[in-house]
Amino acid sequence: MEWYEILIGILLVITSVLIIVLVLMQQSRKAGLSGAIAGGAETFFGKNKAHSAEAKLAKFTKIFGVIFFVLSLFCTFLLAFMVSR
């Protein structure tokens, strides 16, 4: 096993653990129909929504999701080209 395979594996594990932690830290959105009806009251505070902790958690979750996806694709292509040699 080469050093870069170990590095990619470690990065995949770290990224997956971070995604799990970030998803578990987010609040659930079980408002359902009552949230859709009462959701109009939240539009007044909508401009500060991007600065809230919940928005930052969602943003980091998306970022680490993309990083995990790219690392997984890279690992798959690396494995495919290493086997063909």
Secondary structure as a PSIPRED ss2 file (coil, helix, strand):
# PSIPRED VFORMAT (PSIPRED V4.0)

   1 M C   1.000  0.000  0.000
   2 E C   1.000  0.000  0.000
   3 W H   0.000  1.000  0.000
   4 Y H   0.000  1.000  0.000
   5 E H   0.000  1.000  0.000
   6 I H   0.000  1.000  0.000
   7 L H   0.000  1.000  0.000
   8 I H   0.000  1.000  0.000
   9 G H   0.000  1.000  0.000
  10 I H   0.000  1.000  0.000
  11 L H   0.000  1.000  0.000
  12 L H   0.000  1.000  0.000
  13 V H   0.000  1.000  0.000
  14 I H   0.000  1.000  0.000
  15 T H   0.000  1.000  0.000
  16 S H   0.000  1.000  0.000
  17 V H   0.000  1.000  0.000
  18 L H   0.000  1.000  0.000
  19 I H   0.000  1.000  0.000
  20 I H   0.000  1.000  0.000
  21 V H   0.000  1.000  0.000
  22 L H   0.000  1.000  0.000
  23 V H   0.000  1.000  0.000
  24 L H   0.000  1.000  0.000
  25 M H   0.000  1.000  0.000
  26 Q C   1.000  0.000  0.000
  27 Q C   1.000  0.000  0.000
  28 S C   1.000  0.000  0.000
  29 R C   1.000  0.000  0.000
  30 K C   1.000  0.000  0.000
  31 A C   1.000  0.000  0.000
  32 G H   0.000  1.000  0.000
  33 L H   0.000  1.000  0.000
  34 S H   0.000  1.000  0.000
  35 G H   0.000  1.000  0.000
  36 A H   0.000  1.000  0.000
  37 I H   0.000  1.000  0.000
  38 A H   0.000  1.000  0.000
  39 G H   0.000  1.000  0.000
  40 G H   0.000  1.000  0.000
  41 A H   0.000  1.000  0.000
  42 E H   0.000  1.000  0.000
  43 T H   0.000  1.000  0.000
  44 F H   0.000  1.000  0.000
  45 F H   0.000  1.000  0.000
  46 G H   0.000  1.000  0.000
  47 K H   0.000  1.000  0.000
  48 N H   0.000  1.000  0.000
  49 K H   0.000  1.000  0.000
  50 A H   0.000  1.000  0.000
  51 H H   0.000  1.000  0.000
  52 S C   1.000  0.000  0.000
  53 A H   0.000  1.000  0.000
  54 E H   0.000  1.000  0.000
  55 A H   0.000  1.000  0.000
  56 K H   0.000  1.000  0.000
  57 L H   0.000  1.000  0.000
  58 A H   0.000  1.000  0.000
  59 K H   0.000  1.000  0.000
  60 F H   0.000  1.000  0.000
  61 T H   0.000  1.000  0.000
  62 K H   0.000  1.000  0.000
  63 I H   0.000  1.000  0.000
  64 F H   0.000  1.000  0.000
  65 G H   0.000  1.000  0.000
  66 V H   0.000  1.000  0.000
  67 I H   0.000  1.000  0.000
  68 F H   0.000  1.000  0.000
  69 F H   0.000  1.000  0.000
  70 V H   0.000  1.000  0.000
  71 L H   0.000  1.000  0.000
  72 S H   0.000  1.000  0.000
  73 L H   0.000  1.000  0.000
  74 F H   0.000  1.000  0.000
  75 C H   0.000  1.000  0.000
  76 T H   0.000  1.000  0.000
  77 F H   0.000  1.000  0.000
  78 L H   0.000  1.000  0.000
  79 L H   0.000  1.000  0.000
  80 A H   0.000  1.000  0.000
  81 F H   0.000  1.000  0.000
  82 M H   0.000  1.000  0.000
  83 V H   0.000  1.000  0.000
  84 S H   0.000  1.000  0.000
  85 R C   1.000  0.000  0.000
